[in-house]
Amino acid sequence: MPDVIVFDLYGVIARTQTPEAVRRIEKIAGRSGPPFWDAYWACRPAYDAGQESASYWADVAGRLGATFPDVPALIEADLGSWTDVDDDMVALVGELAGEGRTLGLLSNIIGDLVPRFEDRHGAWLAHFDALVYSCHIGVAKPDPRAYEICAERLGVRPADVLFFDDNERNVHAAREAGMRAELFTSRTQVRTLVG
């Protein structure tokens, strides 16, 4: 029974962007389809590691050879698209904390989103012994340093951690850093593996 459990945030506890949110971002940007989203994701690692929002959107625009008409609205729509959670997973976090497990969160997340997310979800985030955000540590998964910093913040060795992420690349990187890591599929999977 693992006592130290670390979760990714998006795609595990928090929900990813809805189709409605995607359409809203596209409408504000005046761009849509694969070229826009390829640029959006290609520029994301620096954003996750602490880049300012306006600079991020300037980089996306540069990749597209475009100009966005309303960058503040684009920033707002993007931030708003990343604030919903899976209530079943939130409940599981509470259960595990109640059982005395040590819990960590290791998330690739942008700086402007952290206070908004924490304001909305502070009650259950308080169950975590360490909240490790890429924008605060200057590196994002799958950089091995992200996993090392997370273990350090929890006061354990990477080998003491069971880590769940919905991204296969991040799971492999966690294993290479010494963690036991699983590709997240469901609350039931987590409950079965953690005992």
C-alpha positions as a LaTeX table, in Angstrom:
\begin{tabular}{lrrr}
\hline
Residue & $x$ (\AA) & $y$ (\AA) & $z$ (\AA) \\
\hline
Met1 & 0.00 & 0.00 & 0.00 \\
Pro2 & 1.77 & 3.17 & $-1.15$ \\
Asp3 & 1.83 & 5.98 & 1.39 \\
Val4 & 3.07 & 8.65 & $-1.06$ \\
Ile5 & 0.86 & 9.26 & $-4.06$ \\
Val6 & 1.42 & 12.02 & $-6.61$ \\
Phe7 & $-1.17$ & 13.09 & $-9.16$ \\
Asp8 & $-0.97$ & 15.07 & $-12.35$ \\
Leu9 & $-3.72$ & 17.69 & $-12.44$ \\
Tyr10 & $-5.18$ & 18.05 & $-15.95$ \\
Gly11 & $-6.70$ & 14.91 & $-17.38$ \\
Val12 & $-6.57$ & 13.25 & $-13.96$ \\
Ile13 & $-8.28$ & 15.45 & $-11.34$ \\
Ala14 & $-9.06$ & 18.52 & $-13.41$ \\
Arg15 & $-10.82$ & 18.37 & $-16.74$ \\
Thr16 & $-9.27$ & 19.33 & $-20.03$ \\
Gln17 & $-10.83$ & 21.91 & $-22.35$ \\
Thr18 & $-14.41$ & 21.31 & $-23.45$ \\
Pro19 & $-15.42$ & 21.61 & $-27.13$ \\
Glu20 & $-17.34$ & 24.78 & $-26.19$ \\
Ala21 & $-14.24$ & 26.32 & $-24.63$ \\
Val22 & $-12.19$ & 25.40 & $-27.69$ \\
Arg23 & $-14.71$ & 27.09 & $-29.99$ \\
Arg24 & $-14.72$ & 30.22 & $-27.82$ \\
Ile25 & $-10.92$ & 30.49 & $-27.97$ \\
Glu26 & $-10.98$ & 29.99 & $-31.75$ \\
Lys27 & $-13.63$ & 32.68 & $-32.17$ \\
Ile28 & $-11.64$ & 35.23 & $-30.17$ \\
Ala29 & $-8.40$ & 34.31 & $-31.95$ \\
Gly30 & $-10.01$ & 34.45 & $-35.37$ \\
Arg31 & $-8.18$ & 31.20 & $-36.10$ \\
Ser32 & $-9.20$ & 27.55 & $-35.89$ \\
Gly33 & $-8.23$ & 24.03 & $-36.82$ \\
Pro34 & $-4.98$ & 22.11 & $-36.59$ \\
Pro35 & $-2.58$ & 24.96 & $-37.51$ \\
Phe36 & $-3.88$ & 27.08 & $-34.63$ \\
Trp37 & $-3.84$ & 24.26 & $-32.08$ \\
Asp38 & $-0.46$ & 22.98 & $-33.25$ \\
Ala39 & 0.96 & 26.45 & $-32.54$ \\
Tyr40 & $-0.94$ & 26.64 & $-29.23$ \\
Trp41 & 0.61 & 23.39 & $-27.98$ \\
Ala42 & 4.05 & 23.87 & $-29.54$ \\
Cys43 & 4.50 & 27.11 & $-27.57$ \\
Arg44 & 3.06 & 25.69 & $-24.33$ \\
Pro45 & 6.23 & 24.24 & $-22.69$ \\
Ala46 & 7.76 & 27.69 & $-22.12$ \\
Tyr47 & 4.40 & 28.98 & $-20.89$ \\
Asp48 & 4.12 & 26.07 & $-18.45$ \\
Ala49 & 7.64 & 26.82 & $-17.23$ \\
Gly50 & 6.78 & 30.42 & $-16.31$ \\
Gln51 & 6.56 & 32.53 & $-19.48$ \\
Glu52 & 4.19 & 35.52 & $-19.25$ \\
Ser53 & 0.79 & 35.17 & $-20.91$ \\
Ala54 & 1.18 & 38.03 & $-23.39$ \\
Ser55 & 4.56 & 36.66 & $-24.53$ \\
Tyr56 & 3.08 & 33.20 & $-24.97$ \\
Trp57 & 0.29 & 34.49 & $-27.21$ \\
Ala58 & 2.81 & 36.59 & $-29.15$ \\
Asp59 & 4.78 & 33.40 & $-29.81$ \\
Val60 & 1.63 & 31.58 & $-30.96$ \\
Ala61 & 0.79 & 34.48 & $-33.28$ \\
Gly62 & 4.35 & 34.51 & $-34.59$ \\
Arg63 & 4.20 & 30.82 & $-35.46$ \\
Leu64 & 1.00 & 31.44 & $-37.38$ \\
Gly65 & 2.14 & 34.68 & $-39.00$ \\
Ala66 & $-0.99$ & 36.21 & $-37.47$ \\
Thr67 & $-2.09$ & 39.03 & $-35.19$ \\
Phe68 & $-4.72$ & 38.35 & $-32.55$ \\
Pro69 & $-7.27$ & 41.18 & $-32.28$ \\
Asp70 & $-7.90$ & 40.91 & $-28.52$ \\
Val71 & $-5.10$ & 39.23 & $-26.56$ \\
Pro72 & $-6.57$ & 40.02 & $-23.08$ \\
Ala73 & $-9.84$ & 38.30 & $-24.08$ \\
Leu74 & $-7.85$ & 35.37 & $-25.46$ \\
Ile75 & $-5.92$ & 35.05 & $-22.21$ \\
Glu76 & $-9.17$ & 35.16 & $-20.23$ \\
Ala77 & $-10.89$ & 32.55 & $-22.41$ \\
Asp78 & $-7.87$ & 30.26 & $-22.18$ \\
Leu79 & $-7.65$ & 30.57 & $-18.39$ \\
Gly80 & $-11.37$ & 29.92 & $-18.06$ \\
Ser81 & $-11.07$ & 26.74 & $-20.11$ \\
Trp82 & $-8.87$ & 25.07 & $-17.47$ \\
Thr83 & $-10.86$ & 25.40 & $-14.21$ \\
Asp84 & $-13.33$ & 22.46 & $-14.14$ \\
Val85 & $-12.68$ & 19.29 & $-12.14$ \\
Asp86 & $-13.80$ & 15.65 & $-11.95$ \\
Asp87 & $-15.82$ & 15.50 & $-8.72$ \\
Asp88 & $-15.21$ & 11.75 & $-8.33$ \\
Met89 & $-11.45$ & 12.28 & $-8.36$ \\
Val90 & $-11.74$ & 15.20 & $-5.94$ \\
Ala91 & $-13.67$ & 12.89 & $-3.60$ \\
Leu92 & $-10.95$ & 10.25 & $-3.92$ \\
Val93 & $-8.29$ & 12.81 & $-2.97$ \\
Gly94 & $-10.28$ & 13.51 & 0.19 \\
Glu95 & $-10.57$ & 9.79 & 0.97 \\
Leu96 & $-6.85$ & 9.21 & 0.53 \\
Ala97 & $-5.99$ & 12.20 & 2.72 \\
Gly98 & $-8.39$ & 10.86 & 5.35 \\
Glu99 & $-6.52$ & 7.55 & 5.28 \\
Gly100 & $-3.31$ & 9.37 & 6.16 \\
Arg101 & $-1.64$ & 9.10 & 2.74 \\
Thr102 & 0.96 & 11.68 & 1.76 \\
Leu103 & $-0.30$ & 13.39 & $-1.38$ \\
Gly104 & 1.47 & 15.47 & $-3.97$ \\
Leu105 & 0.34 & 17.33 & $-7.06$ \\
Leu106 & 2.75 & 17.72 & $-9.98$ \\
Ser107 & 1.22 & 19.85 & $-12.71$ \\
Asn108 & 2.29 & 21.60 & $-15.86$ \\
Ile109 & 0.31 & 24.78 & $-15.32$ \\
Ile110 & 0.69 & 28.42 & $-16.31$ \\
Gly111 & 1.35 & 31.12 & $-13.75$ \\
Asp112 & $-1.80$ & 33.18 & $-14.32$ \\
Leu113 & $-3.96$ & 30.10 & $-13.83$ \\
Val114 & $-2.61$ & 29.07 & $-10.41$ \\
Pro115 & $-4.33$ & 31.76 & $-8.28$ \\
Arg116 & $-7.60$ & 31.35 & $-10.17$ \\
Phe117 & $-7.53$ & 27.57 & $-9.76$ \\
Glu118 & $-6.53$ & 27.78 & $-6.09$ \\
Asp119 & $-9.25$ & 30.34 & $-5.33$ \\
Arg120 & $-11.87$ & 28.06 & $-6.84$ \\
His121 & $-10.56$ & 24.74 & $-5.53$ \\
Gly122 & $-8.62$ & 25.59 & $-2.36$ \\
Ala123 & $-10.70$ & 23.32 & $-0.12$ \\
Trp124 & $-9.59$ & 20.08 & $-1.72$ \\
Leu125 & $-6.14$ & 21.32 & $-2.75$ \\
Ala126 & $-5.50$ & 21.69 & 0.99 \\
His127 & $-5.35$ & 17.86 & 1.17 \\
Phe128 & $-2.02$ & 17.91 & $-0.69$ \\
Asp129 & 1.25 & 17.95 & 1.21 \\
Ala130 & 3.00 & 19.53 & $-1.79$ \\
Leu131 & 1.61 & 21.49 & $-4.73$ \\
Val132 & 4.35 & 21.47 & $-7.35$ \\
Tyr133 & 3.57 & 23.70 & $-10.31$ \\
Ser134 & 5.80 & 23.86 & $-13.37$ \\
Cys135 & 5.45 & 27.65 & $-13.58$ \\
His136 & 6.85 & 27.98 & $-10.05$ \\
Ile137 & 9.78 & 25.57 & $-10.41$ \\
Gly138 & 10.86 & 26.68 & $-13.90$ \\
Val139 & 10.68 & 23.21 & $-15.47$ \\
Ala140 & 7.78 & 21.20 & $-16.85$ \\
Lys141 & 7.18 & 17.48 & $-17.21$ \\
Pro142 & 8.72 & 15.44 & $-18.78$ \\
Asp143 & 11.90 & 17.18 & $-17.58$ \\
Pro144 & 13.37 & 14.79 & $-14.97$ \\
Arg145 & 14.02 & 17.69 & $-12.60$ \\
Ala146 & 10.25 & 18.20 & $-12.19$ \\
Tyr147 & 9.88 & 14.73 & $-10.65$ \\
Glu148 & 12.98 & 15.17 & $-8.49$ \\
Ile149 & 11.72 & 18.50 & $-7.15$ \\
Cys150 & 8.33 & 16.97 & $-6.39$ \\
Ala151 & 9.90 & 14.14 & $-4.38$ \\
Glu152 & 12.15 & 16.63 & $-2.57$ \\
Arg153 & 9.15 & 18.79 & $-1.62$ \\
Leu154 & 7.45 & 15.69 & $-0.20$ \\
Gly155 & 10.59 & 14.73 & 1.72 \\
Val156 & 10.90 & 11.33 & 0.03 \\
Arg157 & 12.94 & 9.55 & $-2.64$ \\
Pro158 & 11.41 & 9.22 & $-6.13$ \\
Ala159 & 11.27 & 5.45 & $-5.53$ \\
Asp160 & 8.83 & 6.07 & $-2.65$ \\
Val161 & 6.28 & 7.70 & $-4.97$ \\
Leu162 & 3.39 & 6.23 & $-6.94$ \\
Phe163 & 2.62 & 8.74 & $-9.71$ \\
Phe164 & $-0.46$ & 9.00 & $-11.95$ \\
Asp165 & $-0.52$ & 10.98 & $-15.20$ \\
Asp166 & $-2.71$ & 10.80 & $-18.31$ \\
Asn167 & 0.25 & 11.49 & $-20.63$ \\
Glu168 & 2.30 & 8.44 & $-21.57$ \\
Arg169 & 5.44 & 10.52 & $-22.13$ \\
Asn170 & 5.20 & 11.92 & $-18.60$ \\
Val171 & 4.67 & 8.44 & $-17.16$ \\
His172 & 7.81 & 7.12 & $-18.89$ \\
Ala173 & 9.79 & 10.14 & $-17.70$ \\
Ala174 & 8.61 & 9.59 & $-14.13$ \\
Arg175 & 9.75 & 5.98 & $-14.30$ \\
Glu176 & 13.14 & 7.09 & $-15.65$ \\
Ala177 & 13.37 & 9.48 & $-12.68$ \\
Gly178 & 12.82 & 6.51 & $-10.35$ \\
Met179 & 9.11 & 6.79 & $-9.53$ \\
Arg180 & 6.58 & 4.03 & $-9.83$ \\
Ala181 & 4.24 & 5.53 & $-12.40$ \\
Glu182 & 0.97 & 4.55 & $-14.02$ \\
Leu183 & $-0.95$ & 5.89 & $-17.01$ \\
Phe184 & $-4.18$ & 7.20 & $-15.49$ \\
Thr185 & $-7.44$ & 5.72 & $-16.75$ \\
Ser186 & $-10.03$ & 6.08 & $-13.97$ \\
Arg187 & $-10.80$ & 6.56 & $-10.31$ \\
Thr188 & $-11.37$ & 2.80 & $-10.07$ \\
Gln189 & $-7.87$ & 2.14 & $-11.39$ \\
Val190 & $-6.33$ & 4.47 & $-8.79$ \\
Arg191 & $-8.36$ & 2.98 & $-5.95$ \\
Thr192 & $-7.33$ & $-0.54$ & $-6.98$ \\
Leu193 & $-3.63$ & 0.30 & $-7.24$ \\
Val194 & $-3.35$ & 2.32 & $-4.03$ \\
Gly195 & $-5.30$ & $-0.23$ & $-1.94$ \\
\hline
\end{tabular}
